[in-house]
Amino acid sequence: MHSRTFSISLLLAVASTSAVAHDEGAMDGRLHSHPSAETMIVDALVARPLGIIATVIGAATWVVSLPFSLPSGSAGEAAHTLVGTPARYTFNRPLGEFPDDHGYYHASRGDGYTE
């Protein structure tokens, strides 16, 4: 029961943080210049470790899928989706900055970019 409560709390924290990060930019009509300390903390302690886990699970799934993806010529696409996407989310985006609905990050340098 305690584990279930923790899992639900963790899910809500991640969901609310990305919604707050998106709303901050939308409220003033421009990209915000710096994420809040709370957003950075949740990113560092929750989102990044989950991203590492997703990357490891994606890599294992990719290896298991090789017998099926190699003959069809889709091993590269599978690697990009299963390993590359979570790895970029985990290691390439600025701390505390989450992508919006269009894949743009609210970067601290003031402009958006896609992955």
MMTF fields as JSON, N, C-alpha, C and O atoms, coordinates in Angstrom:
{
  "mmtfVersion": "1.0.0",
  "mmtfProducer": "UNKNOWN",
  "numBonds": 459,
  "numAtoms": 460,
  "numGroups": 115,
  "numChains": 1,
  "numModels": 1,
  "chainsPerModel": [1],
  "groupsPerChain": [115],
  "chainIdList": ["A"],
  "bondAtomList": [4, 2, 8, 6, 12, 10, 16, 14, 20, 18, 24, 22, 28, 26, 32, 30, 36, 34, 40, 38, 44, 42, 48, 46, 52, 50, 56, 54, 60, 58, 64, 62, 68, 66, 72, 70, 76, 74, 80, 78, 84, 82, 88, 86, 92, 90, 96, 94, 100, 98, 104, 102, 108, 106, 112, 110, 116, 114, 120, 118, 124, 122, 128, 126, 132, 130, 136, 134, 140, 138, 144, 142, 148, 146, 152, 150, 156, 154, 160, 158, 164, 162, 168, 166, 172, 170, 176, 174, 180, 178, 184, 182, 188, 186, 192, 190, 196, 194, 200, 198, 204, 202, 208, 206, 212, 210, 216, 214, 220, 218, 224, 222, 228, 226, 232, 230, 236, 234, 240, 238, 244, 242, 248, 246, 252, 250, 256, 254, 260, 258, 264, 262, 268, 266, 272, 270, 276, 274, 280, 278, 284, 282, 288, 286, 292, 290, 296, 294, 300, 298, 304, 302, 308, 306, 312, 310, 316, 314, 320, 318, 324, 322, 328, 326, 332, 330, 336, 334, 340, 338, 344, 342, 348, 346, 352, 350, 356, 354, 360, 358, 364, 362, 368, 366, 372, 370, 376, 374, 380, 378, 384, 382, 388, 386, 392, 390, 396, 394, 400, 398, 404, 402, 408, 406, 412, 410, 416, 414, 420, 418, 424, 422, 428, 426, 432, 430, 436, 434, 440, 438, 444, 442, 448, 446, 452, 450, 456, 454],
  "bondOrderList": [1, 1, 1, 1, 1, 1, 1, 1, 1, 1, 1, 1, 1, 1, 1, 1, 1, 1, 1, 1, 1, 1, 1, 1, 1, 1, 1, 1, 1, 1, 1, 1, 1, 1, 1, 1, 1, 1, 1, 1, 1, 1, 1, 1, 1, 1, 1, 1, 1, 1, 1, 1, 1, 1, 1, 1, 1, 1, 1, 1, 1, 1, 1, 1, 1, 1, 1, 1, 1, 1, 1, 1, 1, 1, 1, 1, 1, 1, 1, 1, 1, 1, 1, 1, 1, 1, 1, 1, 1, 1, 1, 1, 1, 1, 1, 1, 1, 1, 1, 1, 1, 1, 1, 1, 1, 1, 1, 1, 1, 1, 1, 1, 1, 1],
  "groupList": [{"groupName": "MET", "atomNameList": ["N", "CA", "C", "O"], "elementList": ["N", "C", "C", "O"], "formalChargeList": [0, 0, 0, 0], "bondAtomList": [1, 0, 2, 1, 3, 2], "bondOrderList": [1, 1, 2], "singleLetterCode": "M", "chemCompType": "L-PEPTIDE LINKING"}, {"groupName": "HIS", "atomNameList": ["N", "CA", "C", "O"], "elementList": ["N", "C", "C", "O"], "formalChargeList": [0, 0, 0, 0], "bondAtomList": [1, 0, 2, 1, 3, 2], "bondOrderList": [1, 1, 2], "singleLetterCode": "H", "chemCompType": "L-PEPTIDE LINKING"}, {"groupName": "SER", "atomNameList": ["N", "CA", "C", "O"], "elementList": ["N", "C", "C", "O"], "formalChargeList": [0, 0, 0, 0], "bondAtomList": [1, 0, 2, 1, 3, 2], "bondOrderList": [1, 1, 2], "singleLetterCode": "S", "chemCompType": "L-PEPTIDE LINKING"}, {"groupName": "ARG", "atomNameList": ["N", "CA", "C", "O"], "elementList": ["N", "C", "C", "O"], "formalChargeList": [0, 0, 0, 0], "bondAtomList": [1, 0, 2, 1, 3, 2], "bondOrderList": [1, 1, 2], "singleLetterCode": "R", "chemCompType": "L-PEPTIDE LINKING"}, {"groupName": "THR", "atomNameList": ["N", "CA", "C", "O"], "elementList": ["N", "C", "C", "O"], "formalChargeList": [0, 0, 0, 0], "bondAtomList": [1, 0, 2, 1, 3, 2], "bondOrderList": [1, 1, 2], "singleLetterCode": "T", "chemCompType": "L-PEPTIDE LINKING"}, {"groupName": "PHE", "atomNameList": ["N", "CA", "C", "O"], "elementList": ["N", "C", "C", "O"], "formalChargeList": [0, 0, 0, 0], "bondAtomList": [1, 0, 2, 1, 3, 2], "bondOrderList": [1, 1, 2], "singleLetterCode": "F", "chemCompType": "L-PEPTIDE LINKING"}, {"groupName": "ILE", "atomNameList": ["N", "CA", "C", "O"], "elementList": ["N", "C", "C", "O"], "formalChargeList": [0, 0, 0, 0], "bondAtomList": [1, 0, 2, 1, 3, 2], "bondOrderList": [1, 1, 2], "singleLetterCode": "I", "chemCompType": "L-PEPTIDE LINKING"}, {"groupName": "LEU", "atomNameList": ["N", "CA", "C", "O"], "elementList": ["N", "C", "C", "O"], "formalChargeList": [0, 0, 0, 0], "bondAtomList": [1, 0, 2, 1, 3, 2], "bondOrderList": [1, 1, 2], "singleLetterCode": "L", "chemCompType": "L-PEPTIDE LINKING"}, {"groupName": "ALA", "atomNameList": ["N", "CA", "C", "O"], "elementList": ["N", "C", "C", "O"], "formalChargeList": [0, 0, 0, 0], "bondAtomList": [1, 0, 2, 1, 3, 2], "bondOrderList": [1, 1, 2], "singleLetterCode": "A", "chemCompType": "L-PEPTIDE LINKING"}, {"groupName": "VAL", "atomNameList": ["N", "CA", "C", "O"], "elementList": ["N", "C", "C", "O"], "formalChargeList": [0, 0, 0, 0], "bondAtomList": [1, 0, 2, 1, 3, 2], "bondOrderList": [1, 1, 2], "singleLetterCode": "V", "chemCompType": "L-PEPTIDE LINKING"}, {"groupName": "ASP", "atomNameList": ["N", "CA", "C", "O"], "elementList": ["N", "C", "C", "O"], "formalChargeList": [0, 0, 0, 0], "bondAtomList": [1, 0, 2, 1, 3, 2], "bondOrderList": [1, 1, 2], "singleLetterCode": "D", "chemCompType": "L-PEPTIDE LINKING"}, {"groupName": "GLU", "atomNameList": ["N", "CA", "C", "O"], "elementList": ["N", "C", "C", "O"], "formalChargeList": [0, 0, 0, 0], "bondAtomList": [1, 0, 2, 1, 3, 2], "bondOrderList": [1, 1, 2], "singleLetterCode": "E", "chemCompType": "L-PEPTIDE LINKING"}, {"groupName": "GLY", "atomNameList": ["N", "CA", "C", "O"], "elementList": ["N", "C", "C", "O"], "formalChargeList": [0, 0, 0, 0], "bondAtomList": [1, 0, 2, 1, 3, 2], "bondOrderList": [1, 1, 2], "singleLetterCode": "G", "chemCompType": "PEPTIDE LINKING"}, {"groupName": "PRO", "atomNameList": ["N", "CA", "C", "O"], "elementList": ["N", "C", "C", "O"], "formalChargeList": [0, 0, 0, 0], "bondAtomList": [1, 0, 2, 1, 3, 2], "bondOrderList": [1, 1, 2], "singleLetterCode": "P", "chemCompType": "L-PEPTIDE LINKING"}, {"groupName": "TRP", "atomNameList": ["N", "CA", "C", "O"], "elementList": ["N", "C", "C", "O"], "formalChargeList": [0, 0, 0, 0], "bondAtomList": [1, 0, 2, 1, 3, 2], "bondOrderList": [1, 1, 2], "singleLetterCode": "W", "chemCompType": "L-PEPTIDE LINKING"}, {"groupName": "TYR", "atomNameList": ["N", "CA", "C", "O"], "elementList": ["N", "C", "C", "O"], "formalChargeList": [0, 0, 0, 0], "bondAtomList": [1, 0, 2, 1, 3, 2], "bondOrderList": [1, 1, 2], "singleLetterCode": "Y", "chemCompType": "L-PEPTIDE LINKING"}, {"groupName": "ASN", "atomNameList": ["N", "CA", "C", "O"], "elementList": ["N", "C", "C", "O"], "formalChargeList": [0, 0, 0, 0], "bondAtomList": [1, 0, 2, 1, 3, 2], "bondOrderList": [1, 1, 2], "singleLetterCode": "N", "chemCompType": "L-PEPTIDE LINKING"}],
  "groupTypeList": [0, 1, 2, 3, 4, 5, 2, 6, 2, 7, 7, 7, 8, 9, 8, 2, 4, 2, 8, 9, 8, 1, 10, 11, 12, 8, 0, 10, 12, 3, 7, 1, 2, 1, 13, 2, 8, 11, 4, 0, 6, 9, 10, 8, 7, 9, 8, 3, 13, 7, 12, 6, 6, 8, 4, 9, 6, 12, 8, 8, 4, 14, 9, 9, 2, 7, 13, 5, 2, 7, 13, 2, 12, 2, 8, 12, 11, 8, 8, 1, 4, 7, 9, 12, 4, 13, 8, 3, 15, 4, 5, 16, 3, 13, 7, 12, 11, 5, 13, 10, 10, 1, 12, 15, 15, 1, 8, 2, 3, 12, 10, 12, 15, 4, 11],
  "groupIdList": [1, 2, 3, 4, 5, 6, 7, 8, 9, 10, 11, 12, 13, 14, 15, 16, 17, 18, 19, 20, 21, 22, 23, 24, 25, 26, 27, 28, 29, 30, 31, 32, 33, 34, 35, 36, 37, 38, 39, 40, 41, 42, 43, 44, 45, 46, 47, 48, 49, 50, 51, 52, 53, 54, 55, 56, 57, 58, 59, 60, 61, 62, 63, 64, 65, 66, 67, 68, 69, 70, 71, 72, 73, 74, 75, 76, 77, 78, 79, 80, 81, 82, 83, 84, 85, 86, 87, 88, 89, 90, 91, 92, 93, 94, 95, 96, 97, 98, 99, 100, 101, 102, 103, 104, 105, 106, 107, 108, 109, 110, 111, 112, 113, 114, 115],
  "secStructList": [7, 2, 2, 2, 2, 2, 2, 2, 2, 2, 2, 2, 2, 2, 2, 2, 2, 2, 2, 2, 2, 2, 2, 2, 2, 2, 2, 6, 6, 1, 7, 7, 1, 1, 7, 7, 2, 2, 2, 2, 2, 2, 0, 0, 0, 0, 0, 2, 2, 2, 2, 2, 2, 2, 2, 2, 2, 2, 2, 2, 2, 2, 2, 2, 2, 2, 2, 2, 2, 2, 2, 2, 6, 7, 2, 2, 2, 2, 2, 0, 0, 0, 0, 0, 2, 2, 2, 2, 2, 2, 2, 6, 1, 7, 6, 6, 7, 7, 5, 7, 6, 6, 1, 7, 5, 7, 7, 6, 6, 1, 7, 7, 7, 7, 7],
  "xCoordList": [0.827, 0.0, 0.868, 0.587, 1.924, 2.812, 3.489, 3.65, 3.881, 4.529, 3.571, 3.981, 2.321, 1.329, 1.102, 1.0, 1.024, 0.856, 2.054, 1.892, 3.253, 4.465, 4.459, 4.803, 4.078, 4.045, 3.06, 3.364, 1.894, 0.891, 1.379, 1.193, 1.996, 2.538, 3.628, 3.688, 4.483, 5.561, 4.998, 5.469, 4.01, 3.377, 2.741, 2.882, 2.051, 1.415, 2.451, 2.235, 3.562, 4.614, 5.205, 5.411, 5.476, 6.042, 5.033, 5.383, 3.79, 2.757, 2.516, 2.38, 2.46, 2.189, 3.374, 3.182, 4.58, 5.761, 5.838, 6.128, 5.586, 5.665, 4.521, 4.689, 3.357, 2.253, 2.578, 2.269, 3.196, 3.576, 4.619, 4.525, 5.61, 6.654, 6.054, 6.491, 5.055, 4.41, 3.57, 3.603, 2.813, 1.945, 2.726, 2.248, 3.897, 4.669, 4.992, 4.909, 5.359, 5.674, 4.428, 4.468, 3.308, 2.074, 1.441, 0.778, 1.636, 0.972, 1.451, 0.64, 2.734, 3.218, 3.422, 3.914, 3.045, 3.103, 4.502, 4.677, 5.485, 6.842, 7.515, 6.98, 8.677, 9.41, 10.008, 10.556, 9.906, 10.489, 11.995, 12.499, 12.704, 14.151, 14.819, 15.876, 14.249, 14.881, 13.818, 12.786, 14.057, 13.107, 13.209, 14.232, 12.15, 12.16, 13.039, 13.343, 13.441, 14.254, 13.482, 14.06, 12.171, 11.36, 11.317, 11.412, 11.173, 11.145, 12.47, 12.495, 13.571, 14.889, 15.095, 15.691, 14.608, 14.745, 13.95, 14.462, 12.704, 11.885, 12.503, 12.49, 13.045, 13.701, 14.898, 15.049, 15.743, 16.963, 16.671, 17.356, 15.676, 15.413, 14.372, 14.337, 13.522, 12.45, 12.565, 12.697, 12.515, 12.446, 13.725, 13.655, 14.897, 16.149, 16.354, 16.698, 16.155, 16.277, 15.269, 15.602, 14.042, 13.065, 13.51, 13.277, 14.149, 14.669, 15.781, 15.866, 16.632, 17.694, 17.08, 17.512, 16.082, 15.397, 14.747, 14.834, 14.096, 13.455, 14.49, 14.224, 15.663, 16.721, 17.218, 17.419, 17.414, 17.882, 16.824, 17.155, 15.568, 14.496, 14.365, 14.152, 14.493, 14.437, 15.567, 15.359, 16.78, 17.919, 17.698, 17.987, 17.19, 16.914, 15.833, 15.937, 14.804, 13.733, 14.263, 13.871, 15.148, 15.727, 16.527, 16.42, 17.319, 18.099, 17.168, 17.42, 16.102, 15.145, 14.454, 14.119, 14.241, 13.529, 14.419, 13.907, 15.733, 16.641, 16.309, 16.378, 15.957, 15.625, 14.447, 14.305, 13.623, 12.466, 12.731, 12.24, 13.516, 13.744, 14.869, 14.839, 15.856, 16.945, 16.441, 16.768, 15.666, 15.196, 14.3, 14.278, 13.574, 12.669, 13.372, 12.788, 14.621, 15.369, 14.973, 15.238, 14.347, 13.882, 14.655, 14.18, 15.838, 16.62, 17.044, 17.033, 17.415, 17.812, 16.668, 16.838, 15.509, 14.329, 13.938, 13.558, 14.035, 13.727, 14.714, 14.312, 15.999, 17.003, 16.737, 16.849, 16.386, 16.097, 14.935, 14.999, 13.87, 12.674, 12.852, 12.49, 13.407, 13.481, 14.637, 14.531, 15.736, 16.921, 17.207, 17.407, 17.225, 17.607, 16.667, 17.122, 15.375, 14.411, 14.505, 14.622, 14.457, 14.596, 15.99, 16.125, 17.02, 18.369, 18.487, 19.069, 17.941, 17.976, 17.177, 17.609, 16.01, 15.195, 15.966, 15.866, 16.724, 17.443, 18.715, 18.991, 19.499, 20.842, 21.039, 22.038, 20.137, 20.381, 19.563, 19.877, 18.547, 17.733, 18.243, 18.82, 18.029, 18.463, 17.718, 16.543, 18.404, 17.821, 16.619, 16.705, 15.519, 14.314, 13.456, 12.451, 13.817, 13.053, 12.475, 13.204, 11.151, 10.443, 9.887, 9.594, 9.736, 9.191, 7.702, 6.984, 7.25, 5.826, 5.147, 5.76, 3.908, 3.136, 3.709, 3.41, 4.528, 5.081, 6.531, 7.17, 7.062, 8.428, 9.47, 10.666, 9.038, 9.978, 10.29, 9.409, 11.528, 11.939, 11.93, 12.207, 11.614, 11.694, 13.104, 13.352, 14.013, 15.435, 15.794, 15.192, 16.785, 17.183, 17.828, 17.954, 18.24, 18.826, 17.75, 18.06, 16.478, 15.386, 14.776, 13.824, 15.275, 14.645, 14.339, 14.989, 13.357, 12.996, 13.786, 14.243, 13.939, 14.58, 13.948, 13.396, 14.036, 13.474, 14.59, 15.766, 14.187, 15.21, 15.664, 16.521],
  "yCoordList": [-1.197, 0.0, 1.256, 2.209, 1.254, 2.411, 2.652, 3.799, 1.585, 1.685, 2.263, 3.049, 1.88, 2.387, 3.885, 4.639, 4.31, 5.727, 6.528, 7.615, 5.996, 6.676, 6.783, 7.836, 5.722, 5.732, 6.767, 7.493, 6.835, 7.812, 9.227, 10.113, 9.456, 10.779, 11.178, 12.334, 10.252, 10.509, 10.875, 11.822, 10.148, 10.435, 11.82, 12.566, 12.161, 13.477, 14.606, 15.667, 14.38, 15.399, 15.668, 16.824, 14.625, 14.801, 15.483, 16.406, 15.038, 15.623, 17.088, 17.903, 17.436, 18.829, 19.722, 20.89, 19.219, 20.035, 20.37, 21.513, 19.403, 19.71, 20.633, 21.46, 20.509, 21.416, 22.826, 23.791, 22.964, 24.282, 24.912, 26.099, 24.144, 24.668, 25.158, 26.177, 24.446, 24.86, 26.111, 27.028, 26.163, 27.301, 28.581, 29.658, 28.511, 29.722, 30.458, 31.685, 29.725, 30.348, 30.868, 31.895, 30.156, 30.555, 31.775, 32.565, 31.942, 33.026, 34.389, 35.304, 34.551, 35.871, 35.995, 37.019, 34.952, 35.035, 34.906, 35.12, 34.57, 34.403, 33.283, 32.789, 32.892, 31.841, 32.394, 33.496, 31.637, 32.105, 31.931, 31.081, 32.733, 32.727, 31.696, 31.179, 31.38, 30.428, 29.583, 30.108, 28.27, 27.431, 27.706, 28.186, 27.401, 27.605, 26.561, 25.524, 26.831, 25.886, 24.599, 23.513, 24.708, 23.528, 22.641, 21.418, 23.253, 22.497, 21.794, 20.645, 22.474, 21.867, 20.699, 19.686, 20.835, 19.765, 18.534, 17.415, 18.739, 17.612, 16.962, 15.738, 17.776, 17.228, 16.368, 15.248, 16.889, 16.171, 14.919, 13.909, 14.968, 13.85, 12.861, 11.718, 13.282, 12.404, 12.118, 10.963, 13.169, 12.973, 12.367, 11.47, 12.841, 12.299, 10.833, 10.036, 10.441, 9.002, 8.148, 7.047, 8.643, 7.897, 7.813, 6.802, 8.869, 8.85, 7.831, 7.169, 7.707, 6.696, 5.294, 4.432, 5.078, 3.784, 3.494, 2.376, 4.502, 4.321, 4.01, 3.207, 4.634, 4.36, 2.924, 2.251, 2.455, 1.076, 0.068, -0.915, 0.308, -0.589, -0.565, -1.605, 0.626, 0.748, -0.009, -0.652, 0.066, -0.66, -2.165, -2.883, -2.642, -4.072, -4.513, -5.582, -3.7, -4.022, -4.028, -4.874, -3.092, -3.034, -4.311, -4.875, -4.755, -5.979, -7.17, -7.991, -7.268, -8.364, -8.281, -9.309, -7.064, -6.893, -7.086, -7.129, -7.203, -7.325, -8.481, -8.289, -9.657, -10.724, -10.381, -10.961, -9.454, -9.068, -7.803, -7.665, -6.876, -5.603, -5.673, -4.927, -6.544, -6.664, -7.152, -6.532, -8.227, -8.674, -7.651, -7.579, -6.876, -5.894, -4.577, -3.694, -4.43, -3.2, -2.042, -0.886, -2.335, -1.257, -1.184, -0.568, -1.798, -1.783, -0.368, -0.013, 0.436, 1.823, 2.654, 3.415, 2.512, 3.244, 2.795, 3.61, 1.484, 0.964, 1.506, 1.883, 1.551, 2.091, 3.565, 4.013, 4.313, 5.743, 5.949, 6.789, 5.169, 5.338, 4.789, 5.45, 3.583, 2.91, 3.382, 3.363, 3.806, 4.201, 5.692, 6.391, 6.176, 7.565, 8.597, 9.581, 8.388, 9.366, 9.532, 10.664, 8.441, 8.654, 9.144, 9.874, 8.753, 9.224, 10.727, 11.435, 11.224, 12.677, 13.438, 14.49, 12.903, 13.539, 13.621, 14.61, 12.587, 12.52, 13.345, 14.042, 13.284, 13.85, 15.118, 15.809, 15.458, 16.595, 17.839, 18.907, 17.742, 18.943, 19.68, 19.064, 20.99, 21.762, 21.334, 20.97, 21.379, 20.978, 21.851, 23.078, 21.219, 21.932, 22.413, 23.087, 22.093, 22.551, 21.353, 20.457, 21.346, 20.238, 20.658, 21.835, 19.705, 20.054, 20.384, 19.821, 21.307, 21.608, 20.628, 19.648, 20.884, 19.976, 19.849, 18.882, 20.805, 20.801, 20.334, 20.384, 19.882, 19.39, 20.467, 20.191, 21.704, 22.795, 22.884, 22.705, 23.158, 23.383, 24.876, 25.668, 25.254, 26.654, 26.865, 26.822, 27.092, 27.143, 28.452, 29.493, 28.384, 29.559, 30.62, 31.772, 30.242, 31.243, 32.054, 33.004, 31.678, 32.502, 32.042, 32.668, 30.967, 30.494, 29.004, 28.294, 28.543, 27.147, 26.335, 26.861, 25.07, 24.177, 22.804, 22.465, 22.034, 20.688, 19.691, 19.987, 18.496, 17.459, 16.88, 15.996],
  "zCoordList": [0.0, 0.0, 0.0, -0.727, 0.818, 0.897, -0.449, -0.868, -1.119, -2.424, -3.466, -4.32, -3.397, -4.343, -4.133, -5.1, -2.894, -2.585, -3.077, -3.632, -2.874, -3.346, -4.864, -5.401, -5.57, -7.03, -7.555, -8.501, -6.949, -7.369, -7.093, -7.927, -5.946, -5.62, -6.591, -7.01, -6.953, -7.901, -9.266, -9.896, -9.722, -10.999, -11.004, -11.973, -9.942, -9.85, -9.809, -10.395, -9.126, -9.055, -10.431, -10.801, -11.183, -12.524, -13.431, -14.167, -13.384, -14.243, -13.919, -14.831, -12.651, -12.286, -12.591, -12.928, -12.487, -12.777, -14.246, -14.601, -15.113, -16.538, -16.939, -17.835, -16.294, -16.588, -16.121, -16.82, -14.951, -14.442, -15.349, -15.659, -15.78, -16.657, -17.96, -18.496, -18.482, -19.717, -19.497, -20.318, -18.395, -18.131, -17.868, -18.225, -17.264, -16.991, -18.278, -18.324, -19.327, -20.597, -21.281, -21.958, -21.106, -21.769, -21.102, -21.773, -19.791, -19.078, -19.537, -19.678, -19.772, -20.15, -21.653, -22.127, -22.418, -23.864, -24.449, -25.648, -23.661, -24.176, -23.403, -22.41, -23.86, -23.176, -21.892, -21.886, -20.808, -19.554, -19.62, -20.354, -18.857, -18.977, -18.076, -18.437, -16.927, -16.018, -15.34, -14.921, -15.223, -14.489, -12.991, -12.503, -12.284, -10.84, -10.168, -10.758, -8.953, -8.182, -7.937, -7.978, -7.68, -7.438, -8.678, -8.572, -9.849, -11.093, -11.326, -11.766, -11.036, -11.211, -10.244, -10.611, -9.025, -8.032, -8.458, -8.412, -8.871, -9.313, -10.543, -10.674, -11.443, -12.627, -12.229, -12.716, -11.349, -10.955, -10.132, -10.289, -9.267, -8.363, -8.869, -8.412, -9.807, -10.274, -11.774, -12.18, -12.589, -14.04, -14.611, -15.451, -14.169, -14.718, -14.347, -15.22, -13.073, -12.768, -13.537, -13.975, -13.704, -14.5, -15.955, -16.617, -16.457, -17.817, -17.994, -19.028, -16.984, -17.036, -17.058, -17.823, -16.222, -16.19, -17.544, -18.05, -18.127, -19.434, -20.513, -21.407, -20.442, -21.41, -21.29, -22.301, -20.073, -19.847, -20.314, -20.978, -19.972, -20.407, -21.927, -22.551, -22.525, -23.978, -24.654, -25.683, -24.073, -24.64, -24.566, -25.523, -23.441, -23.301, -24.28, -24.882, -24.44, -25.385, -26.812, -27.615, -27.132, -28.467, -28.765, -29.854, -27.803, -27.996, -28.227, -29.109, -27.443, -27.6, -28.963, -29.551, -29.465, -30.739, -31.966, -33.084, -31.789, -32.934, -33.887, -35.101, -33.394, -34.343, -35.262, -36.338, -34.841, -35.648, -36.465, -37.585, -35.892, -36.576, -37.608, -38.587, -37.418, -38.402, -39.765, -40.777, -39.833, -41.156, -41.859, -43.088, -41.085, -41.699, -41.993, -42.621, -41.549, -41.81, -40.909, -41.237, -39.788, -38.909, -37.602, -36.648, -37.531, -36.291, -35.917, -34.739, -36.893, -36.619, -36.082, -35.129, -36.687, -36.214, -34.808, -33.967, -34.565, -33.233, -32.203, -31.103, -32.546, -31.623, -31.345, -30.204, -32.374, -32.201, -31.236, -30.338, -31.435, -30.61, -29.206, -28.233, -29.089, -27.786, -26.913, -25.687, -27.528, -26.758, -26.907, -25.914, -28.142, -28.395, -27.794, -27.211, -27.927, -27.414, -25.897, -25.429, -25.099, -23.656, -23.252, -22.27, -23.994, -23.669, -23.907, -23.086, -25.019, -25.28, -24.219, -23.748, -23.847, -22.817, -21.498, -20.772, -21.2, -19.928, -19.924, -18.947, -20.995, -20.972, -21.799, -21.598, -22.715, -23.604, -23.313, -23.838, -22.513, -22.273, -21.031, -20.135, -20.98, -19.818, -18.553, -18.609, -17.423, -16.149, -15.803, -15.828, -15.486, -15.077, -16.225, -15.997, -17.437, -18.596, -19.321, -19.746, -19.457, -20.049, -21.403, -21.613, -22.327, -23.634, -23.532, -22.704, -24.389, -24.427, -25.384, -25.807, -25.717, -26.567, -27.97, -28.672, -28.391, -29.74, -29.763, -30.814, -28.637, -28.585, -28.366, -28.452, -28.081, -27.838, -26.354, -25.513, -26.042, -24.67, -24.418, -25.318, -23.209, -22.829, -22.298, -21.093, -23.23, -22.897, -22.208, -22.471, -21.323, -20.568, -21.446, -21.032, -22.667, -23.555, -24.272, -24.991, -24.075, -24.585, -25.884, -26.348, -26.508, -27.728, -27.597, -26.83, -28.345, -28.284, -29.296, -30.31, -29.015, -29.972, -29.826, -28.779, -30.871, -30.825, -30.646, -30.86, -30.245, -30.053, -31.351, -31.366]
}
